[in-house]
Amino acid sequence: NAGKDSTDRLQKSHYFYYPKNPEPTIGLYAIRDDTYKAHFYTEGSHCGHEYRDEDCWGSTRQAKHTPPLLFNLLVDPSEGYPIDNRTEEYKTAMISLQKVADNFQATAVFAESQIERGMSKDYMPCCTPGCSPFPSCCRCNKLPYSLHTSPRW
């Protein structure tokens, strides 16, 4: 591998997390490798108030974490106990994760949001492209069953 950039190898062993509606101005929510996960942002999700971690409650707003929250997934897979940012473990793990995160974000290209386009019949799939009058002409007779009945397996 002499002279070969190891960035691809690094990025394949890391996972990058974004919210359901990513924004380039905010960027990456979290990054993980096989051992650690760092949260730059957290936001409520599906968890109710009976769940111990308040950051996961559905009513919790987006929060930026400076310094990032860091979890050892081998010891704490539920991400309930962040590693103290004053420890050597935190500092060593964050140097590595931050480097990969910075490189990833510097090269990431955001596509146009398909969700923000809204709903329109113009975006409906059509089995007869180019037919008229669209979309009422779209007839999908290629299926072995009607879309209104159960499939016959």
Steps between C-alpha positions, in 0.01 A plus 500: 500500500798731466392839372132409526259725686351314798198733521274251320597224740437729798161612376388142436562413865308802628129579506370853458169613649278780382153606617192408297518839325875571461619857461843589361527789749475257791675200352576172667304399811726214604778269387595153620763239446507146636556618858394860544215729400527879523188719500545855376122554517213315657128535443190327628383189322245226563563459874239593757546656842535157659841467330794595724689708241320836470693582179297227325156619607285599204447847646875575529623772266826489309804564722859561394760333722827684551699296574329208326351219705709184466389145580694175511257269320675185620438592863187715461303391189190693612702825502385590848831601659719748311875477552642790701660742253796555736619139468774371275255250349273786391782710359657213303172375355379851408821587315443202270124546458526878452761458225279258305189717561677816380626328185157352428321833545756684287423270208128434557264630232138555594239417240178695462252390765232281346282548809500878460366461146166415659231275363382524144351265242791612280731284713280191480657193339338410170515166314432681171744793497409784268131403481222754493302622682742455789454358765163339424653312205744315725385140497725242653377182333843340536427382852363147546227640727300815549637765734162490674506128579739272680775338297454135408825345607 
